[in-house]
Each structure stands twice: as C-alpha cells, then as structure tokens.
C-alpha cells in the first residue's frame, strides 16, 4: 500500500477522473459539492485547480492506452445519466453513449458479432446492458426486428467478450474479458505513478 497515494483504489480514481466527462455538469449543485468534499482531506484537496491537475495527471498515464481499453474504462465510469439541454429532463449521457457505440462498432469489426445485416440498435443495447443500462431484451429485440432468442445470444456473446468467463461449457478454463484487461492495465499504470494505493485487478 502506498501511503501518499491520493486515491485508495482504481475505482475511486476513475470515478473522480470521469466526473467531468459529460454528466457531472448536469448534476445538482449539492451533489457536485459533495463529490468535491469526498476527496478532500488533511493532506490534499481535489476541489478546484488541484482536482483539475490531478485529473490531468491520471489522464496522462492513460494517454497511450489501447483505444478500446480506454472506451471500456470510460463506459464503466462516466455517468450514464445526464440532463437534456433542451427539455431539462433526465436522459442518457451522450458522452457515455458515444463510448458504448464505439465499443459496439469494435465488436462488429473484430468478429464478436458476425452479422453485418443486424441493426446496430441490437448490439448497442447489448453493450449498454453490460455497462449497467438495463434495456429489456424483449424491447431491444423488437426494436431491432430480431427474435428474442437472437437477442439473448447476442447479449451473451457481448457479455463474454467484455466480461470474460470463469469456465467454458466444455469444462476448460475461462477467458479473460476486455474489461478485465483494461482495468488491470490501467491499474498497473496508476500504481506505478503513485496515484492509487492498492491493487484490485492485477
């Protein structure tokens, strides 16, 4: 454990870094004030300019991270919800959704999904579900004009690709998911730079 690290874990560091990536400005003033206080202590305060500097140092560590890994990290930690600029009602954060769609495109490009004729709404929904947006599978299937069985298969493939599996159906060892690889690589970088105190993913 590194005593002088600003954040105890990667999760805390990533949540802090992702606050300003499209969703934090839409949060109520009291919520933003509370998040500033969360990382304020006797040794360091991450409100204002100090927070901006710390965020910049973390982003510097991630600058040459694999692009897919970066999108996966952002899809996990950027707030999913925001406030619409026009009607001021809750909506999906467009910054978060952009990361979801980029991951969805990658799934098609590298062959996780082998059907180019399938509507992108189906794969977008499968990726969004993995990152916490619980779109009903039946609804996603209907919107994409595919069967529920096909939608279930798609969701399972996306889930295995991103989240991995412990054991395969034939009993062989499981596979490591893209998110696990992304978290481990990012954690190693932040540990070496002294930004986090403890290891969780590597």
BELQUI-V436937 format. One record per backbone hydrogen bond with DSSP energy under -1.0 kcal/mol. CO is the residue of the C=O (numbers start at 1). NH is the residue of the N-H. Records with the same first field share a line. If there is no record, write none. Layout:
BEGIN
CO = NH ; NH
END
This chain:
BEGIN
2 = 5
7 = 197
8 = 198
9 = 13
10 = 14
11 = 15
12 = 16
13 = 17
14 = 18
18 = 21
19 = 24
20 = 22
24 = 27
28 = 32
29 = 33
30 = 34
31 = 35
32 = 36
33 = 37
34 = 38
37 = 40
44 = 41
48 = 52
49 = 53
50 = 54
51 = 55
52 = 56
53 = 57
54 = 58
55 = 59
56 = 60
57 = 61
58 = 62
62 = 65
66 = 70
67 = 71
68 = 72
69 = 73
70 = 74
71 = 75
72 = 76
73 = 77
74 = 78
80 = 93
82 = 91
84 = 88
89 = 84
91 = 82
93 = 97
94 = 98
95 = 99
96 = 100
97 = 101
98 = 102
99 = 103
100 = 104
101 = 105
102 = 106
103 = 107
104 = 108
105 = 109
106 = 110
107 = 112 ; 113
119 = 122
120 = 124
121 = 125
122 = 126
123 = 127
124 = 128
125 = 129
126 = 130
127 = 131
128 = 133
129 = 132
132 = 134
133 = 135
136 = 140
137 = 141
138 = 142
139 = 143
140 = 144
141 = 146
147 = 151
148 = 152
149 = 153
150 = 154
151 = 155
152 = 156
153 = 157
154 = 158
155 = 159
156 = 160
157 = 161
158 = 162
159 = 163
160 = 164
161 = 178
162 = 179
166 = 174
168 = 171
172 = 168
175 = 165
177 = 181
178 = 182
179 = 183
180 = 184
181 = 185
182 = 186
183 = 187
184 = 188
185 = 189
186 = 190
187 = 191
188 = 192
189 = 193
190 = 195
191 = 194
195 = 7
END
